[in-house]
Amino acid sequence: QVQLVESGGGLVQAGHSLRLSCVVSSSTFRQYTMGWFREAPGKDRAFVPSIRWSGGDTYYADSVKGRFTISRDNNKNTVYLQMNNLKPEDTAVYFCAAALYGAITLSEFAYNYWGEGTQVTVSS
């Protein structure tokens, strides 16, 4: 069973930065496309960015483009989400997800494994 554990969430003021990490317990981490999703109170889970298993292609939701950066370290089985210039509307629980040999996709249903999430709260 593949396990994903997120960390790095917290409370920050608008305009500040946070970096989320997600460690994946799999020896085949490099074969997984990784994504970040977020769920704000009263809203559906929403795609944030994704990074492909091969080649490292990335794709971002329009709402975070230019502010957030997804990256991965295959030697550490870890995917990161660097979040800069945070806004109150970025407040949500952030989840990382893994899709074996997955294509870049915005659909949460394409991902096989999920972490339990980490809370990000941005105050104005």
HUUR-V737287 format. One record per residue. RES is the residue in three letters. SS is DSSP state (H for helix, E for strand, C for the rest). Layout:
BEGIN
res:RES ss:SS
res:RES ss:SS
END
This chain:
BEGIN
res:GLN ss:C
res:VAL ss:C
res:GLN ss:C
res:LEU ss:E
res:VAL ss:E
res:GLU ss:E
res:SER ss:E
res:GLY ss:C
res:GLY ss:C
res:GLY ss:E
res:LEU ss:E
res:VAL ss:E
res:GLN ss:E
res:ALA ss:C
res:GLY ss:C
res:HIS ss:C
res:SER ss:C
res:LEU ss:E
res:ARG ss:E
res:LEU ss:E
res:SER ss:E
res:CYS ss:E
res:VAL ss:E
res:VAL ss:E
res:SER ss:C
res:SER ss:C
res:SER ss:C
res:THR ss:C
res:PHE ss:H
res:ARG ss:H
res:GLN ss:H
res:TYR ss:E
res:THR ss:E
res:MET ss:E
res:GLY ss:E
res:TRP ss:E
res:PHE ss:E
res:ARG ss:E
res:GLU ss:E
res:ALA ss:C
res:PRO ss:C
res:GLY ss:C
res:LYS ss:C
res:ASP ss:C
res:ARG ss:C
res:ALA ss:E
res:PHE ss:E
res:VAL ss:E
res:PRO ss:E
res:SER ss:E
res:ILE ss:E
res:ARG ss:C
res:TRP ss:C
res:SER ss:C
res:GLY ss:C
res:GLY ss:C
res:ASP ss:C
res:THR ss:E
res:TYR ss:E
res:TYR ss:E
res:ALA ss:C
res:ASP ss:C
res:SER ss:C
res:VAL ss:C
res:LYS ss:C
res:GLY ss:C
res:ARG ss:C
res:PHE ss:E
res:THR ss:E
res:ILE ss:E
res:SER ss:E
res:ARG ss:E
res:ASP ss:E
res:ASN ss:C
res:ASN ss:C
res:LYS ss:C
res:ASN ss:C
res:THR ss:E
res:VAL ss:E
res:TYR ss:E
res:LEU ss:E
res:GLN ss:E
res:MET ss:E
res:ASN ss:C
res:ASN ss:C
res:LEU ss:C
res:LYS ss:C
res:PRO ss:H
res:GLU ss:H
res:ASP ss:H
res:THR ss:C
res:ALA ss:E
res:VAL ss:E
res:TYR ss:E
res:PHE ss:E
res:CYS ss:E
res:ALA ss:E
res:ALA ss:E
res:ALA ss:E
res:LEU ss:E
res:TYR ss:C
res:GLY ss:C
res:ALA ss:C
res:ILE ss:C
res:THR ss:C
res:LEU ss:C
res:SER ss:C
res:GLU ss:H
res:PHE ss:H
res:ALA ss:H
res:TYR ss:C
res:ASN ss:C
res:TYR ss:E
res:TRP ss:E
res:GLY ss:C
res:GLU ss:C
res:GLY ss:C
res:THR ss:E
res:GLN ss:E
res:VAL ss:E
res:THR ss:E
res:VAL ss:E
res:SER ss:E
res:SER ss:C
END
